[in-house]
């Protein structure tokens, strides 16, 4: 690997080399790698891979503290691995719901640094 700065982020791609629409999330390579090595973050991703969930349901599902779940959700969303949206319940209350933002993450290590390629 050269001494140049590693790639920090890439645009998600649906096929190798092809960018999604401009409103798609950018994946932060360094943050994604760090989060994927974190047990709590992986448990959040595993639960969200089954179905979109609000944070309160995630707390119960993965048996973690509320603070831990919210910290991981914030980090995962900032890294581009999770997206949130507002859902309206039948009783009219609104709540934020989270889902996995990509189907796959591929790691590339080359002479120009580390790159993360994601597809959704």
Residue pairs with C-beta under 8 A, 6 or more apart in sequence:
1 109
1 110
1 111
1 113
2 111
2 112
2 113
4 112
4 113
5 113
6 29
6 30
6 113
6 114
7 29
7 112
7 113
7 114
7 115
7 116
8 28
8 29
8 30
9 26
9 27
9 28
9 29
9 80
9 116
10 26
10 27
10 29
10 115
10 116
10 117
10 118
11 19
11 20
11 24
11 26
11 27
12 19
12 20
12 24
12 25
12 26
12 27
12 80
12 101
12 102
12 117
12 118
12 119
12 120
13 19
13 20
13 117
13 118
13 119
14 20
14 119
14 120
15 119
16 117
20 120
24 120
25 80
25 83
25 101
26 80
27 79
27 80
27 81
27 102
27 105
27 116
27 117
27 118
28 78
28 79
28 80
29 114
29 115
29 116
30 114
31 75
31 78
31 79
32 79
32 80
32 81
32 105
32 116
33 107
33 114
33 116
35 41
35 72
35 75
35 76
35 79
35 81
36 42
36 105
38 72
40 62
40 64
40 68
40 69
40 72
41 72
41 75
41 76
43 62
43 64
44 58
44 62
44 69
44 72
44 73
44 76
44 82
45 76
45 81
45 82
45 100
46 62
47 53
47 58
47 61
47 62
48 58
48 82
48 98
48 99
48 100
49 100
52 85
52 87
52 97
52 98
52 99
53 61
53 97
53 98
54 87
54 95
54 96
54 97
54 98
55 66
55 69
55 70
55 73
55 96
55 98
56 66
56 95
58 64
58 69
58 73
58 98
59 65
59 66
59 69
62 69
73 82
73 84
73 98
76 82
77 83
77 84
77 98
80 101
80 102
80 118
81 100
81 101
81 102
81 105
82 98
82 99
82 100
82 101
83 98
83 99
83 100
83 101
84 96
84 97
84 98
84 99
85 96
85 97
85 99
86 94
86 95
86 96
86 97
87 94
87 95
87 96
87 97
88 94
89 95
101 118
101 120
102 118
102 119
102 120
103 119
103 120
104 118
104 119
105 116
105 117
105 118
106 116
106 117
106 118
106 119
107 114
107 115
107 116
108 114
108 115
108 116
108 117
